[in-house]
Amino acid sequence: MKRILITGGAGFLGSHLCDRFIKEGYHVIAMDNLITGDLRNIEHLFKLEHFEFYHHDVSKFIHVPGELDYILHFASPASPIDYLKIPIQTLKVGSLGIHNCLGLARVKGARVLIASTSEVYGDPLVHPQTEDYWGHVNPVGPRGVYDEAKRFQEAMTMAYHTYHGVETRIVRIFNTYGPRMRLNDGRVLPAFIGQALRGEDITIFGDGSQTRSFCYVDDLVEGIYRLLLSDHAQPVNIGNPAEITISQFAEEIIKLTGTDQKVVYLDLPKDDPKQRQPDITKAKAILGWEPKIDRAEGLQRTYAYFKAFSRERLYEEAIHREF
């Protein structure tokens, strides 16, 4: 049985990856310090023989006993609210954390896949974004702690690949959504749905003309799985190229939720990217991958999750008040 370590395993993406590799017959070891992860995302796996959980910060020395075939490094804050609140930890997990993962991979003879991001392209001057575009990033701006952590992570990964011969893979993830996202994490989709569920006005930062491209989590996980098992060491974009403006997306959320709240426009945060659209030519050619779930279906699934989650939270709060 293959053994895989997934850092950030209690997070949104990490927990879905745990599910996928359990389904594929792997022994899964999830590691998370729970700063932004949530044990409820993986509690259904605790009873399984071939699942382990380590409550640990990957920025510190990592020890995993026994053989290890693969490492997925997904430990990192990913939303602006998180990485602006904990900037030092964000930089450490993208530098010390990746160094520890690569060192472990070298000792164990494991293959490493790292979660990079479309944010390495910054506020892009090339559209759509291809893997050979180097980006337009402000290293000392508020988003620099996340953007540069991911850029450094890619550089360190390639250094271990070329100098030490470690087998490495790099996925550049574009906006992804689905069940287990946090309603309060500050990203566009959960923010809009959360406001709709609470009956609040939808808040758009900027004039709404900026674009995003949303990929459903199941499609992303499939792309990551294929990339891990491929022979390609260079970065690969995984995302849905169906581009939409933020204003159009707000209207879709209002229609989806059946609410009638207003849309309110506020100032655009510094260095916020104006355009996001992946060029997935490489993923199609090398991995035979492209997204299958369109936005309408994905949003229905995600909204159903958030409604159920909100009801559960209200029930928990009511029980807490009783006692």
C-alpha positions in Angstrom: 0.0 0.0 0.0 1.4 3.4 -1.0 1.8 5.9 1.9 1.1 9.6 1.4 1.6 12.6 3.7 -0.8 15.6 3.1 0.2 18.8 4.9 -2.7 21.1 5.5 -4.8 17.9 5.5 -7.7 19.4 7.6 -8.1 22.4 5.3 -10.5 22.9 2.4 -8.4 21.4 -0.3 -6.3 19.1 1.9 -9.4 17.3 3.3 -10.7 16.7 -0.2 -7.3 15.3 -1.2 -7.4 13.0 1.9 -10.8 11.7 0.7 -9.5 11.1 -2.8 -6.3 9.2 -1.8 -8.2 7.1 0.7 -10.6 6.2 -2.1 -7.6 5.3 -4.3 -6.4 2.8 -1.7 -3.5 4.8 -0.2 -2.5 5.0 3.5 -3.1 8.7 4.2 -1.3 10.7 6.9 -2.8 14.2 7.3 -0.8 16.9 9.1 -2.2 20.3 10.2 -1.6 22.8 13.0 -5.3 23.8 12.7 -4.7 27.6 12.4 -7.0 27.7 9.5 -7.9 24.0 9.2 -10.8 22.3 10.9 -11.0 18.7 12.2 -14.6 18.5 11.2 -13.4 18.3 7.6 -11.7 15.0 8.2 -13.5 13.6 11.3 -15.3 11.0 9.0 -11.9 9.5 8.3 -10.7 9.0 11.9 -12.3 5.6 12.2 -10.4 4.2 9.1 -7.5 1.9 9.6 -5.5 3.6 6.9 -5.8 7.2 8.0 -3.7 9.0 10.5 -3.7 12.6 11.8 -0.7 14.5 13.1 -1.4 17.8 14.9 1.8 19.5 13.9 3.3 22.7 12.4 5.2 21.9 9.3 7.4 25.0 9.8 9.1 22.9 12.5 11.0 19.7 12.0 8.9 17.0 10.4 9.2 13.3 11.5 7.0 10.6 9.9 8.0 7.1 10.8 8.1 4.4 8.2 8.2 4.5 4.4 6.7 7.4 2.5 5.9 7.4 -1.2 4.4 10.8 -1.7 4.1 14.2 0.0 1.5 16.8 -0.9 2.4 20.2 0.6 -0.9 22.1 1.0 -0.2 23.7 4.4 -0.7 27.5 4.0 -3.3 30.2 4.7 -5.0 30.9 1.4 -7.4 33.7 2.0 -6.5 37.4 2.3 -8.2 37.6 5.7 -5.9 34.8 7.0 -2.6 35.8 5.5 -3.0 39.4 6.3 -3.8 38.4 9.9 -0.9 36.0 10.2 1.7 37.2 7.7 4.8 35.8 9.4 3.3 32.3 9.7 2.3 32.5 6.0 5.9 33.3 5.0 7.3 30.6 7.3 5.1 27.8 5.9 6.1 28.8 2.4 9.8 28.7 3.2 10.6 26.6 6.3 7.6 24.4 5.7 8.6 23.6 2.1 12.2 23.1 3.1 11.2 20.6 5.8 8.9 18.7 3.3 11.6 18.6 0.6 14.2 17.4 3.2 11.8 14.7 4.3 11.2 13.7 0.7 14.9 13.4 0.1 15.4 11.1 3.1 12.4 9.0 2.3 12.8 8.9 -1.5 9.3 10.3 -1.8 7.8 12.4 -4.7 6.6 15.9 -3.6 3.8 17.9 -5.1 3.5 21.5 -3.9 0.4 23.7 -4.0 1.3 26.9 -5.7 -1.2 29.4 -6.9 -2.3 31.8 -9.6 -1.2 34.5 -7.2 2.4 34.0 -8.4 1.3 35.9 -11.5 0.3 38.9 -9.4 -1.8 41.5 -11.2 -1.0 40.1 -14.6 0.1 41.9 -17.7 -0.5 38.7 -19.8 -4.0 37.3 -20.3 -4.9 34.5 -20.0 -2.0 33.4 -17.8 0.4 30.7 -19.1 2.9 28.8 -17.1 5.8 30.6 -18.8 4.6 34.1 -17.6 6.8 35.2 -14.8 4.3 37.5 -13.1 3.8 41.1 -12.0 4.0 41.0 -8.2 4.6 43.7 -5.6 6.9 41.9 -3.0 6.4 44.6 -0.3 2.7 45.1 -0.8 0.1 43.6 1.6 -0.4 40.5 -0.6 3.4 40.0 -0.9 3.5 37.7 2.1 1.4 35.2 0.3 2.5 35.8 -3.3 6.2 35.7 -2.5 5.9 32.7 -0.2 4.5 30.8 -3.1 7.1 32.0 -5.5 9.9 31.1 -3.1 8.2 27.7 -2.6 8.4 27.0 -6.3 12.1 28.1 -6.5 13.0 25.9 -3.5 11.2 23.0 -5.0 13.0 23.3 -8.4 16.3 23.6 -6.6 15.8 20.3 -4.8 14.7 18.8 -8.1 17.7 19.9 -10.0 20.4 19.8 -7.3 19.3 16.8 -5.2 17.3 14.9 -7.8 14.1 14.9 -5.7 11.0 14.0 -7.8 8.8 17.2 -7.7 5.6 18.4 -9.1 4.1 22.0 -9.0 0.4 22.8 -9.4 -0.6 26.4 -9.9 -4.2 26.5 -8.5 -6.7 29.1 -9.7 -9.8 30.1 -7.8 -11.4 26.9 -6.4 -14.7 26.5 -4.6 -16.9 23.8 -3.1 -18.0 22.2 0.2 -15.8 22.8 3.3 -14.9 26.3 2.4 -15.2 28.7 5.4 -18.0 31.3 5.1 -15.8 33.9 6.8 -12.6 33.3 5.0 -12.9 36.5 2.9 -12.7 34.9 -0.6 -15.3 36.0 -3.1 -17.6 33.0 -3.3 -18.1 32.2 0.4 -18.3 36.0 1.1 -21.1 36.5 -1.3 -23.0 33.3 -0.2 -22.5 34.2 3.4 -24.0 37.7 2.9 -26.9 36.2 1.0 -27.6 33.7 3.8 -27.5 36.5 6.4 -29.7 38.8 4.2 -26.9 41.4 3.9 -26.0 43.5 0.9 -23.5 41.9 -1.4 -20.1 43.7 -1.1 -18.0 44.1 -4.2 -14.5 45.6 -3.9 -13.7 47.8 -7.0 -16.1 48.5 -9.8 -16.9 44.8 -10.4 -15.2 44.6 -13.8 -12.3 42.5 -12.5 -12.5 38.9 -13.5 -12.1 35.5 -11.8 -12.3 31.9 -13.1 -13.9 29.5 -10.6 -13.0 25.7 -10.6 -15.1 23.2 -8.6 -13.0 21.3 -6.1 -13.6 17.8 -7.5 -12.2 18.9 -10.9 -9.2 20.4 -9.1 -8.5 17.3 -7.1 -8.7 15.2 -10.3 -6.1 17.5 -11.9 -3.8 17.2 -8.9 -4.1 13.5 -8.8 -3.1 13.2 -12.5 -0.2 15.6 -12.1 1.2 13.8 -9.1 1.3 10.5 -11.1 2.7 12.2 -14.2 6.3 12.7 -15.3 6.1 16.5 -15.5 8.3 18.5 -13.1 7.5 22.1 -14.4 4.5 24.1 -13.1 1.1 23.3 -14.5 -2.0 25.5 -14.3 -5.1 23.7 -12.9 -8.3 25.8 -13.1 -11.4 26.5 -15.0 -11.0 29.0 -17.9 -14.6 30.1 -17.8 -14.0 33.7 -16.9 -16.6 36.0 -15.3 -16.7 39.5 -13.9 -17.2 39.9 -10.2 -20.4 41.9 -10.9 -21.8 39.1 -13.1 -20.9 36.6 -10.4 -22.7 38.6 -7.7 -25.9 38.5 -9.9 -25.5 34.7 -10.2 -25.3 34.4 -6.4 -28.4 36.5 -5.9 -30.3 34.4 -8.5 -29.0 31.2 -6.9 -30.0 32.1 -3.4 -33.3 33.8 -4.3 -32.5 36.9 -2.3 -33.1 40.5 -3.3 -30.3 42.4 -1.5 -28.4 45.3 -3.1 -24.9 45.2 -4.4 -22.6 47.7 -2.7 -19.3 48.8 -4.2 -16.2 49.6 -2.0 -12.6 50.6 -2.8 -10.4 47.9 -4.4 -7.7 46.6 -2.0 -4.1 47.4 -2.9 -2.6 45.1 -5.6 -5.8 43.1 -6.0 -5.5 41.4 -9.4 -7.8 42.7 -12.2 -7.9 39.6 -14.3 -7.7 35.8 -13.6 -8.0 33.2 -16.3 -5.9 30.1 -16.6 -4.5 28.9 -19.9 -4.9 25.1 -19.4 -3.3 24.0 -22.7 -0.5 22.2 -20.9 -2.9 20.4 -18.5 -4.9 19.2 -21.5 -1.9 18.0 -23.4 0.2 16.4 -20.6 -2.5 15.2 -18.2 -5.5 14.8 -20.5 -7.3 17.0 -17.9 -10.0 19.7 -18.2 -12.8 20.7 -15.9 -16.1 18.7 -16.2 -18.4 20.5 -13.7 -19.8 23.8 -14.9 -20.3 26.7 -12.6 -24.1 26.3 -12.3 -23.9 22.8 -11.0 -20.9 23.5 -8.8 -22.6 26.5 -7.2 -25.8 24.4 -6.5 -23.7 21.9 -4.7 -21.8 24.5 -2.7 -24.9 26.5 -1.8 -26.5 23.3 -0.5 -23.5 22.7 1.7 -23.4 26.2 3.1 -27.2 26.1 3.9 -26.8 22.8 5.8 -23.6 24.1 7.5 -25.4 27.3 8.6 -28.3 25.3 10.1 -25.9 23.1 12.0 -24.1 26.2 13.4 -27.4 27.8 14.5 -28.3 24.5 16.3 -24.9 24.3 18.0 -25.3 27.9 19.2 -28.8 27.3 20.5 -27.6 24.2 22.5 -24.7 26.2 23.9 -27.0 28.9 25.1 -29.2 26.3 26.8 -26.2 25.2 28.9 
